[in-house]
Amino acid sequence: MKNKRAKIQEISLDAMFLALILLMTFTPIGFIAIPPVSATLIHIPVLIGAYLFGRRKGAIYGLFFGVMSMTKAYQSPTSILDPYFQNPFISILPRVLFGYVSGFVFERLRLHIKSTYVEKITSIFFCFFLTMLHSVFVFTSLAVFYATDMNAMASEASYASYWAFVGIILLTQSTIEGALASIIVPAVSFPIDRYALKGLLIHRLSTRKKEKVTEQKNSEIVENAEVKIVLDKDEKEKEIMLHIKKDER
């Protein structure tokens, strides 16, 4: 019964997160036009979902973020880079990778940091770091698939190189995005974590710990079995050698 209730709660929250990403995509909240590119805040729901549910949900929310980004690039481009986001390798792939990596990082924090206070402070730092990583994933994808166009665009805008342009974006727009994520994600995630999802998250974390313990036990069983096999082999070889010696006599 508890598992069923937790599953219903999980599905409801998935729907809420996807609806929030959809809403932010087609309103000024999600994409803020700051020339020469558009700043985005849609990565924030992905970070919240990754913090609460881990890498699998982080990847799913990242996928939806990417699909919505590609859809918007087709329907209403607002910056010079938007036409390139019609390519799923630019709009979708980096966002899936971003969601997965974010979930993985937060999972490791939950499992390995014992102090709740230290976990919260570290999570704030990683919200900023992961936001910057999201920008790096996107701009690296642009460099991989459209190197010539990106270098030409940077030259026209009087930048020394494409990566000089990227560096300026990271220091300005991405830094603002990261600062906002560091404020909003903890403000939303920590209360939900503590009150609304307490039972669900305990169930998830206890399941992960059980799986980890099971893996360790299975590994020990396999190691013991291998040792036993080796010992048996040695004993057989000793017996064979003894038989040979007896026969020689």
N, C-alpha and C positions, 0 to 999 in steps of 0.2 A: 504493500500500500504506500509506504514511504517512498519507494523507488518510483512508483507510478506518479505520485505527486511531484517529485523532483523532476521527472521527465516532462510533465505538463508545464511546470515552471520554466524549464529550460527552453521548450518550444516557444512559449510566450515571449521570453526574453529575446530569442533569436528573431522573432517577428518584429519586436520593438526595435532592435538594433538595425535590421534591414530597412524598416520604415524610416528610421532616423537618417540613415545614409541616403535613402531616396529623397527625403525632404531636403536635406542639405545640398544635394546635387543640383536641384532645380530651383533653389532660392539663393539669394545673395549671401547667406550664412556660410555655405560650403566653399565656394570659390570667390575669392576677393581679387578683383582685377587691379594689380599693382604693376604697371609696365616695368620691364618688358614682358613679364610672365604673370600668371595668376597664382596667387598664394592660396593654399588649400587648408581647410580645417577638417576635412572629412576623414583624415587619418586618425582624428581623436576618438571617434566611436570604435574604430578598429583597435586602437590601443586599450580602450576600456574593456572591450570584449576579450582581447588577448590576456589582459591582467586577470580578469574574472574566470575565464574558461580555458585558457591555455592555447597551445599552438594550433590544434585542429580548428577550433572556432576562429582563432585569429586569421588563419588561412582562408576560411570561408568568408569572413567579413571582408578581408582584403580582396578576395575574388569579386565580391559584389561591388566594392568600392571601385575596382578596376573596370568592371562592366559599365557602371554608371558614368565613370569618367570618359570612357570611349563613346558612350551614347551621347553625352553632352558635347563632345568634340565634333560629332556629326551634326547635331541639331543646332547648337548655338556656340560656335567658337568665339572666344573673347580675346585671345592673345596670339602672338605670332607662332607659338609652339603648339597650339591646339590641333592644327591639321595633322601633326605627327602622332598625336594621341589617338588617331583613328586606327593606328596599328596596335593590335592586342599585345604585341611584344613590348610596347612602350607603356600602354595604359594599364594592362592587366597583370602581366608577369611580375613587374617590380612590386606591385601591391600585394600579390599573393605571397611573394617572398618576404615582404615587410611584415605581413600579419603572422606568418609562420615563425619568423625569427623573434618577433616581439613576444609571442606566446611561449616560445622555448625559453627565452630569457626570464620571463616572469615565473615560469614553472620552476626553473632552477633556484630562483630567489626564494620561492615558497618552501621548497624542499630542504634547502641547505642553510638558510639563515634562521636561527632559532629566535632571535629577539624581534618582536613585532615592531618595535621602534626603529631598529636598524633596517628592517625590511621596508618600512614606509619611506624612510629617508632615501634608501637606495633606489626604490621604485621611482621617486621623483626625479632623481638624476637620470635614470634609464629612459624615462619618458622624453627627456630632452635629447639624449643620445640617439634613441631610436627614431625620433623625428628627423634628425639630421641624416641618419642612415637611410631613411625613406627617400630623401632628396638625392642622396648619392646613388641609390639604386636607379631612380628615374633618369637622372642626367647621364649615368653610365650607359644605360640602355639606349638613350639618344645618340651617344657617342659611338656605340657599337653598330647601330643600324643606319645612322645618318651622319657619319663622320664628315663627309664633304659638305653637306648642307650646314651643319653646325659650325664648322670652321669658317665657312663663307659668311654666315650670319654674324659671327663674332667679329670678323674683319670689317663688315659694313657698319657695325656699331662701335667701331674704333677700340675693340678689345685686343690685347696682345695675342690671345688664343682663346679657344673655346673653354679651356679649363680655367683661364683667368676669369672669364665670364661666370663660370660655375662657382668659383671661389667667392666672387662678390655676392652672388645669390645666396650662398650658404651663410655668409657673414651678415646678410641683411634679412631677407624674407624668411629663410629657413630658421634663423635664430629667433625671429619673432614667433614663428610657428611652434618652435620647440619650447619657448618660454610659456606660450599659451597652453600647450599640452601639459607642461609640468605643473600648471595651476589647475586646469580643468579636470584632467584625468584623475589625480588624487582626490579632488573635491567630490567627484561623482563616484569613483570606484571604492574608496575606503568605507563610506557609509553603507553602500550596497553590500560590500564584502562582509561587513560586521553584522548587519541586521537582516537584510532581505534574503541573502543567499547563504547564510551560515550553515544550515543543514545540508544544502546541496554541495557546497564546497568541501565540507568535512567528509561527505560521502565520496567525493571525487579524489581528495587527497589521500584518504584512507585506502581507497582502491589502488591508487598509484603505489603507496607504501607496501601494500600487500603484494602487488605484482613484483615490486623490487625485491622483497623478502623471498618470494617464490623463486625468482630468477637466481638469487644467491644460493638458495637451498638446492635447486636443480643443478647449478654449477658445482656445488660441493659433492652432490651425488655422482655427477659425471666424473669429477676428479677422483673420487674414491674408487669408482668403478675402473677407471684407467689404471690406478695404482694396483688394484686387485688383479687386473688382467696382466700387468707387467710382472707382478709377483708370481702369478700362476705360470707365466711363461718361463720365468727364471727357474721355478721349481721343476717344471717339465724338462728344461734343458739339463738341470742337475741330475734328474733321474736318468735321462738318456745317456749322459756322460758316465754315470755309475754302471749302467748296463753294458756300455761299450768296454769299460775297464774290466768288468767281470768276464766278458766274452774273451778279451785278450788274454786273461789269465788261463 
